[in-house]
Structures are given as structure tokens and as C-alpha cells.
């Protein structure tokens, strides 16, 4: 099972050429910079045309035009996960957005994190959990409530971005945490997508096919 992960392209997605082959591409978003409809539409046109069996994305804090909105007309293999999940080939994916409207609404973030199913194999969010690939300018910017949810769910993978300076990979217990922010803290397009060929997910797939 091959997964390609990218995040934080901020309107520069078309600079990503010659992307490696994979079964699934995941974008942890901030696909736009100003959050305009035109930026998101341009991203969707590009993303939907990519040659991958499955394409998944969530919304980031720069993608405000998606707040409270449903996206209609996506191809069957392109999935917008907004406090929702998708299962294919025996793998369970769950997507968590990052909207300022949710952050400012008392108790909303707790509600969002409680919705994450315990049997999630791959968790996708825009922001990182607190203390994990979230450090910049002398402090940790991750979410403590998200960290508690990850510790409860214990997925194989947690894909995110948001903190440009913290691009990297870290494995804690069962979970591999991945920050694939393409841009650095100066909004320079410097980092590469990350490709994962995973024994863990392959084993989940084999077990599901043998049921």
C-alpha cells in the first residue's frame, strides 16, 4: 500500500510536477492562501485530475470559504473529509478540518475530536497534535485536544501540516506522525512530498481480503 502525502501548498500546487506513483494521495490542506473560492476551485481542478486511485483532502485554516460548506460534483475517487471518514480496501480514514469558526466556538473542538472513531487506521488533520512536529519560534503550536484523541485512537498514521517549520516524521508507539508541509516558514516552496510504502497497512489490507 503506497501513500503520498502533501500539505500547505498555499496556491502553488501546480509547481508539484512529476509526483511519484502511489495508490493514495493525501493533502492535509491549506490548499489556498487567502481562502477564496477561486483558489479552492483551482486546487480542486488540479487535484481531481491527478492520476491516483484515491485522493483525499481536508480543510485548513486558510481555506475559510469551505467552512460549513458541502463540496458537490467530486469524482467518485476524490474525497473531502470534514469530520467524516471513508473506507476502501479494508482501511479506515478519518479527516479533521481546522476552521477558526470551530476554534472560537466553545466546546466545538472537543466535539470534533470525540467523533473520531476508535478503529481509525489513518487520521488526517491540518494541525498537529501538541508536542509532535509542531515547534516553531520557541513554542509548540499543536492541539492538546487532538493529542488526547490520537492517544485514544492510536492509528497507524497521523498525517498533518500547518506548522511549516516542523516538517518531518516521528514514530511514537504504534503511530507514525507525518508533517508534510511543502512550504517553509517563509512560504518558500522547498520541501518534497513524502511517499510511504507500509507493511502495517498492507497487513490490514491482506486481513480484510481474507475475511
C-alpha positions in Angstrom: 0.0 0.0 0.0 1.6 3.3 -1.1 0.5 6.6 0.3 1.8 10.0 -0.9 1.3 12.9 1.5 1.5 16.6 0.9 0.3 19.7 2.8 0.4 23.5 2.8 0.8 24.2 -0.9 -1.0 27.6 -0.5 -2.0 28.1 -4.1 1.3 26.8 -5.5 0.1 23.2 -6.1 0.9 23.4 -9.8 4.6 23.6 -9.0 4.3 20.0 -7.9 5.3 18.2 -11.1 6.4 14.6 -11.6 4.8 13.4 -8.4 5.7 9.8 -7.6 3.2 7.0 -8.2 1.1 5.8 -5.3 -2.2 4.2 -4.5 -3.5 7.1 -2.5 -2.6 10.8 -2.3 -3.5 12.8 0.8 -3.5 16.6 1.0 -3.7 17.9 4.6 -4.6 21.3 3.1 -4.1 24.9 3.3 -4.5 24.5 -0.4 -5.2 28.2 -0.7 -3.6 31.3 0.7 -6.4 33.9 1.0 -9.3 31.3 1.3 -11.1 32.5 -1.8 -13.5 30.4 -3.9 -11.3 30.8 -7.0 -8.2 29.4 -5.2 -10.1 26.4 -4.0 -11.6 25.8 -7.4 -8.2 25.9 -9.0 -6.9 23.5 -6.5 -9.8 21.1 -7.0 -9.4 21.1 -10.7 -5.7 20.2 -10.3 -6.3 17.6 -7.5 -9.2 15.8 -9.2 -7.1 15.4 -12.4 -4.2 13.7 -10.6 -3.7 10.0 -11.6 -4.2 8.2 -8.3 -6.7 5.5 -7.4 -7.9 7.5 -4.4 -7.5 11.2 -3.5 -8.3 12.6 0.0 -8.1 16.1 1.4 -9.2 18.0 4.4 -9.6 21.8 5.0 -7.1 24.0 6.7 -7.3 27.4 8.4 -6.5 29.2 5.2 -9.5 27.5 3.4 -12.2 29.5 5.1 -14.5 29.5 2.1 -15.2 25.8 2.9 -16.5 26.4 6.4 -19.9 25.0 6.7 -20.0 24.1 3.0 -20.5 20.8 1.2 -18.5 20.1 -2.0 -20.6 18.6 -4.7 -19.6 17.0 -8.0 -16.3 15.5 -7.0 -15.2 12.4 -8.9 -16.0 9.1 -7.1 -12.4 8.6 -6.2 -11.9 12.1 -4.7 -12.9 12.5 -1.1 -13.3 15.7 1.0 -13.2 14.5 4.7 -14.7 17.1 7.0 -15.4 15.4 10.4 -16.1 12.3 8.3 -14.4 9.1 7.1 -14.0 6.8 4.2 -13.2 3.1 4.0 -11.8 1.3 1.0 -9.8 -1.9 0.7 -10.3 -2.5 4.4 -8.6 0.7 5.5 -10.5 3.4 7.5 -9.5 7.0 7.0 -10.9 9.9 9.1 -10.4 13.6 8.3 -10.4 16.6 10.8 -10.5 20.2 9.4 -9.1 23.3 11.0 -11.5 26.3 10.9 -11.3 29.4 13.0 -15.1 29.2 13.4 -14.7 25.9 15.2 -11.9 27.1 17.4 -13.8 30.2 18.5 -17.0 28.2 19.3 -16.8 27.0 22.9 -16.7 23.2 23.1 -16.7 22.6 19.4 -13.1 21.2 19.2 -13.9 18.7 21.9 -17.0 17.6 19.9 -14.9 17.2 16.7 -12.3 15.1 18.4 -14.8 12.8 20.1 -16.3 12.0 16.7 -13.0 10.3 15.6 -13.8 6.6 15.5 -11.6 4.3 17.7 -10.9 2.0 14.7 -9.4 4.7 12.5 -6.3 3.4 10.7 -5.2 6.7 9.1 -6.0 10.0 10.7 -5.8 13.2 8.6 -5.8 16.7 10.1 -4.5 20.0 9.2 -2.9 20.9 12.5 -0.6 18.7 14.5 -1.1 17.3 18.0 0.6 19.1 20.8 4.3 18.5 21.1 4.7 16.4 17.9 6.2 18.2 14.9 4.6 21.4 16.0 7.5 23.5 17.2 8.3 26.9 15.8 9.6 30.2 17.1 10.2 28.9 20.6 6.9 27.2 21.3 4.6 24.3 20.5 1.5 25.2 18.4 -0.2 21.8 18.3 -3.6 21.0 19.7 -3.8 19.3 23.1 -7.3 18.0 22.4 -6.2 16.4 19.2 -3.3 14.8 21.1 -5.7 13.2 23.5 -7.8 11.9 20.6 -4.7 10.4 18.9 -3.7 8.7 22.1 -7.2 7.2 22.3 -7.4 6.1 18.7 -3.8 5.0 18.2 -3.9 5.0 14.4 -1.2 3.6 12.2 -0.6 7.0 10.7 -1.4 10.6 11.5 -0.9 13.0 8.6 -0.9 16.8 9.0 0.9 20.0 8.2 0.2 23.6 9.4 3.5 24.3 11.1 5.8 24.9 8.2 9.0 24.9 10.2 8.3 21.4 11.7 8.2 19.3 8.5 9.3 15.8 9.5 8.4 12.3 10.5 8.2 10.9 14.1 7.1 7.5 15.3 5.7 7.1 18.8 4.5 3.6 19.9 2.3 2.4 17.0 1.6 5.7 15.3 3.8 7.4 12.7 3.3 11.1 12.7 3.9 13.0 9.5 4.1 16.7 8.8 4.5 17.2 5.1 4.2 21.0 4.8 5.6 21.7 1.4 6.4 25.4 2.2 8.8 26.6 4.9 8.0 29.3 7.4 8.9 31.9 4.8 6.3 30.5 2.4 9.1 29.2 0.2 8.3 26.1 -1.8 11.2 23.9 -0.6 10.0 20.6 0.8 9.2 17.4 -1.1 6.1 15.2 -0.8 6.5 12.1 1.3 5.9 8.6 0.0 5.1 5.7 2.4 5.1 2.0 1.5 3.8 0.5 4.6 3.8 -3.1 5.9 1.2 -2.2 8.6 -1.3 -1.0 6.1 -0.5 -3.9 3.7 -1.2 -6.3 6.6 -4.6 -4.6 7.2 -5.4 -5.0 3.6 -4.5 -8.7 3.5 -6.5 -9.4 6.6 -9.6 -7.6 5.1 -9.3 -9.6 1.8 -9.0 -12.9 3.7 -12.3 -12.3 5.7 
